[in-house]
Amino acid sequence: MKALELRIPPAVVALIAALAIWLLSGWTGFLAVDMPLRKPLAGLLVACGGLSGFVGIFTFRVMHTTVDPRYPASARVLVTNGIYRFTRNPMYLGIALILTAWVIFLSNFLSLIVVALFVSYMNRFQILPEERALAENFGDTYRRYQQKVRRWI
């Protein structure tokens, strides 16, 4: 399973998950739930997810460190300010919120399974290897940060 670590860019994983949500919603349309405020709620989640991801990327850029998640060992600095005071993974959190918005928009809550699979995949094949690399690069400073700030929220 180590062969999958840091191999598939998170954006590709997100697109695959979004497609899976759409297909599952189509195949199980009979399970759709009528939700009167689904569009505004989905819009709010997209806005929150987009903002979380944008602020995470912007903060990395300001700190002059890599935003390419495939190469965590090339991180120049440990970013712990801004949104990173609340979540260690605002970009992945943003994607998860947008995928949840897609589930709500399609009104098929069975598709939340795909969001859970996305989070599980990211934890195992993206975040854990990133955390190992950051611990190697930044040692106890990173370990203290891990203890202080949650992985997701």
Secondary structure, 3 states (H helix, E strand, C coil): CHHHCCCCCHHHHHHHHHHHHHHHHHHCHHHCCCCCCHHHHHHHHHHHHHHHHHHHHHHHHHCCCCCCCCCHHHCCCCCCCHHHHCCCCHHHHHHHHHHHHHHHHHCCHHHHHHHHHHHHHHHHHHHHHHHHHHHHHHHHHHHHHHHHCCCCC
